[in-house]
Amino acid sequence: MTDSNNGKKQKSAKRKIKMFVTLCIAVLLLSVSFIMEKSGAWESLFEVFHINSVYEQSSRYPLAVTVYDVGNANCVLIRCDGYYILIDSGSEKVQTGISDKLRALHIDKLDLVILSSSDKRYIGDMCGVADTVRIDRFVTCDNKDTELPQAYTQLTAKLKEKNIETECVKSGDEFIFGDMNLKVVSPCKAYDSANSNSVAVRLLYGEFSMLFMGDTSKQALGDILDSNESIRSDVLLAARQGRSGSVTDKFLRTVNPAAVIVCAEQTDYTPDDITIQKIVDYGCELYRTDKFGDIIIVSSGTDYKILTQLD
């Protein structure tokens, strides 16, 4: 009987010791975690071992511009001070469109949607977007004198179904969201082609600037330069997936970008080798979505940083 009692006491003592050791380890881990959180050590550790994704890193900045890897198409999501702006919704490469990404990000409202062009490479999943989120304002170019694809006709019907009014914009129009300004720099006039009529916008946030050229043609590019509109920008998203004529020497000198992003997938015509060489020769950092995946530009308003899925 005595041996049985001793055995029970020993087991009880062991359990207490295990519980005490477990408690000590938990307290130690919590203490270390608290110290690392306060000192920023977790962030450094995550970045060293790539534990933290670029998407999590971008959430620490007031401005994040995500250029999605969607093949030979265009899709950009801007988040700034709680506002969300979508530029195009192309989805040539991916099985799921931007509407699924918006749902995953728990975004239920877009403050502004800009459809750069009536081309299907820019429309993509726009009907899905209209079904998924509330759209406060929807703007595009004046397409009345151009031949419209079926995708645009379907989109027009969807917007009408959702009671979303379409506004046509032109050079000089502006949109202000908090401390961010989006200014339309093209089209400067009415054209008879969808490419030339494409909407191009310049983002200004504090000291940071970025230029989105949409589907702008070489003709419209020349008109932008002749208009003397301010297009100097830190980052340039090249027009037409880097096709021939999407940048010129004069255009690069005027914009003077430190970095150029080309949203494309390698084909016989995109991106154009001569265009890519112009960008490299000018001394710009070149980021291609077919090489880097999704590309995120973040800014505090004073400086900026470019993150990629390879980081």
Steps between C-alpha positions, in 0.01 A plus 500: 500500500786732592681427171180579308463835675866583437453420131201730475690779676794461259269515196328807642836665564613428143181650358551812709861527382392463134231764546750734666759449223232553232385819671859627524561431130176676404592805710849502348366480143247774564771721650735442206217564253409825677861622499547410131172669408602821675849500350386413149707181504212288370481715188871460433482126561202463268669696224825302534327163477218618266240388753303820456335543160533814292126553547540512878797734464300733275223532760734707718504787249222756445531457122528167320470455124475135392568419136367147454665236287216436254688421181451730202239706678476776758374502859603739778359541850581817696448524875553840659385630838206261505394566138507235228541572129506238225662569165387233252423138578679300234538132578646326196750286689320407821211259552343723764446869440542812709149454645629196692798702626271780619287244682808347662616846610155568652456805277130567453523847343710665232508878521603530137535263205694616194460298182792612285378347176212312341745225402427163665853497647386781728139395557575142607308427820320836527154341493609282792622810683161669454331190644741480795543854636324835510649745250468867594631643173578334167696696239635419158575665167248614240457198273207618287707530179689170538411141420412328827568133584235268639668512843431875520138455396456238774663732753271788402198277559635390839563859613146595396364202694689617811395865451864606468538817295790518255690830483728594212823677598758705317835665564485739797233315699602431860398268783606566859497236772643626828856608424511320166433670169423316177517720192398393150775582247340334196301499277575859405235494223256267328654226285352237273692209654464331838878510564525874448190562712645305792499661842842574651530636855771638726493425873647751742535421870724735694836489323426171322358480149405220261375504144252242364494505120222249431466412130627837374616504137816661364285778348336579835842481666621779271193710582566462873853631448372791288245593768776583750303312766718411801579130470830482692470184713709274721341185361351434156259222409568468129216508248373204297702230679825646365406468134686686228461877534373485859798713606718741306831664588332840544227347715756335731695825530181688591369247752852426626394190700733319736305178440284367218248219537393292203190288557536230234576142413769419245355449152611580147384861545500570876701644642680648203878448513580852378264650758661301779846604382397869502391466862821324603724740307334796672615354832161409647444204728288260297228289663308250289202314642591190300836498684408636845132406540279754678682830555410730790613860527469639853555854621485707814465815293867588533671189366391183326596136469427233239412153628464187288406138553869416460596710805 
